[in-house]
Amino acid sequence: MIAPLEKLKYPAILLGLGLLVLGAIEFYGYISPPLRLMVWMSPEDHLLLKERLAEFSATHGSLRVQLRCHASQEECAKAFLSQSRSGNPPDVCLVAAQDIPLFRSKNLLVDLAPSRPNLEGFLPPAIEAVSHNKSLYAIPCGWSVVMLYYNRTLFEQHGIPFPKATWDWGDLLQAAQTLTVTEDEEEESIPLRYGLELPPDIRFWAPLIWQNRGQLIGADGLPALLDPQFAQSNRQAMDFYAGMVREYHVAPPPAKSRRIHGDLFVQQKAAMVFGGRELASRIKNRAAFRWDAAPLPKGVQSATWLDVYGFALSSKSRHAIDARQLIDFLTSETSLATLMLNGQWSPPRRSLLKSKVYLDFPGPRGINHEGASLSLGFARLPPPVSNWRDASILFTDEMAQLMASPKIQVRTSAEHLQARLDELNLLQSKLKGR
């Protein structure tokens, strides 16, 4: 006769053996664990991506993908860093080119160049943006350049020619002054509509620094504003950008426009706005007027901001071969054609730049895609330094204070910003020395 304890022991042993067998099966590859993919996307793009992942699983045997979607690029980058530190990062992560120097400095990404991926048909600027010293840290899936979005209806009503590539700072200011509408109330002019919506984000005023032959890094290769060679050019660009709020009053101060970027433009409370490709995606179904985009007005030379995005392989992935298949699938022409349906990014493949899906966005008429391709020729990435994300916060914060406070002198603001950058760079040096 079996004792009561013996009756309990045998099922427990069988259960334990079953778990060991399942673990062994998974370990030896008979049941593939899910690949982990981390991205940031809008809800609409999220649905498109899930469609492609279902196709991937259907065509790649037992491979499954566990998707984690974040609301913003910044949130995704922080999550990737955090999970990498804890030893449990995703196998594949959507990354921005500006974050690659930081990830590379921490050895978080696999160099894909030795595997010789097929890069034929990709735009050279997109490949260069995710490369460093012949190493390739991501396969591009999209790019964006900052352009000048404008309300075609308002331009026509005021008899102003549409912006074009030959526009300069003077043309921009003149149009903004004409399009700004105020109402006098008790000896004070109340703006009913601004000519421009200008965010303080460094992404939107760095192009003016480059257009004025300035730089955002010093001779030591670290973020800087007042490097002796570029200090005057940088201050001039900073003064013009902030001056459209402080002196000419054609753009609202940040305190009055702390809302989603582009809202004033959509509400026709601003006739123009600086924005990347993602702005077109956001306003396509919200703007009740005809709008378009043109290259940024130039200074001494033409320049604009470039963002490039790609899928990268984590250096801590335990399933590198399968993860590479996922990256190749997501950056194929078919997948990219699907992922660009909502217009979040411009495609990194030449063939898709001529596709009907791209050229017809956001409707049968489409917008000025030639202007985007033209801008790509003089677009620049932010400085390739590992502390750029922290530095960009300082640049943006200082511009916000300058735009909101007419009493602050540009020279004083620039010196204050440089002091903050020096502190950041010193901290960076100390961390590297540990």
JOPEHU-V981375 format. One record per backbone hydrogen bond with DSSP energy under -1.0 kcal/mol. CO is the residue of the C=O (numbers start at 0). NH is the residue of the N-H. If there is no record, write none. Layout:
[[CO/NH] [CO/NH]]
//
This chain:
[[2/6] [3/7] [4/8] [5/9] [7/11] [8/12] [9/13] [10/14] [11/15] [12/16] [13/17] [14/18] [15/19] [16/20] [17/21] [18/22] [19/23] [20/24] [21/25] [22/26] [23/27] [24/29] [25/28] [34/65] [35/90] [35/91] [36/67] [37/93] [38/69] [41/45] [42/46] [43/47] [44/48] [45/49] [46/50] [47/51] [48/52] [49/53] [50/54] [51/55] [52/56] [53/57] [54/58] [59/62] [63/34] [65/36] [67/38] [69/40] [71/75] [72/76] [73/77] [74/78] [75/79] [76/80] [77/81] [78/82] [79/83] [80/84] [81/85] [82/87] [90/313] [91/37] [92/311] [94/309] [95/98] [98/102] [99/103] [100/104] [102/107] [103/106] [107/314] [111/114] [112/115] [118/121] [120/349] [122/126] [123/127] [124/128] [127/130] [129/136] [131/134] [134/131] [135/111] [138/310] [141/308] [142/345] [143/306] [146/274] [147/293] [148/272] [149/291] [150/154] [151/155] [152/156] [153/157] [154/159] [155/158] [163/166] [166/297] [167/171] [168/172] [169/173] [170/174] [171/175] [172/176] [173/177] [174/178] [180/191] [180/192] [182/189] [187/184] [189/182] [192/180] [193/270] [196/273] [200/203] [201/205] [204/208] [205/209] [206/210] [207/211] [208/213] [209/212] [210/299] [210/300] [215/223] [217/220] [221/217] [226/229] [226/230] [229/233] [230/234] [231/235] [232/236] [233/237] [234/238] [235/239] [236/240] [237/241] [238/242] [239/243] [241/244] [241/245] [242/246] [242/247] [243/249] [243/250] [249/195] [252/255] [253/256] [256/258] [259/262] [261/265] [262/266] [263/268] [263/269] [264/267] [268/193] [270/150] [271/196] [272/148] [274/146] [275/278] [276/280] [277/281] [278/282] [279/283] [282/285] [282/286] [289/151] [289/152] [291/149] [293/147] [297/168] [300/298] [303/379] [304/145] [306/143] [307/96] [308/140] [308/141] [309/94] [310/138] [311/92] [312/109] [313/316] [318/322] [319/323] [320/324] [321/325] [322/326] [323/327] [324/328] [325/329] [326/330] [328/331] [331/335] [332/336] [333/337] [334/338] [335/339] [337/340] [339/342] [345/142] [347/122] [351/354] [354/358] [355/359] [359/362] [360/366] [366/368] [368/372] [369/373] [370/374] [371/375] [373/376] [374/377] [377/303] [379/305] [382/384] [384/387] [386/390] [387/391] [388/392] [389/393] [390/394] [391/395] [392/396] [393/397] [394/398] [395/399] [396/400] [397/401] [398/402] [399/403] [404/407] [408/412] [409/413] [410/414] [411/415] [412/416] [413/417] [414/418] [415/419] [416/420] [417/421] [418/422] [419/423] [420/424] [421/425] [422/426] [423/427] [424/428] [425/429] [426/430] [427/431] [428/432]]
//
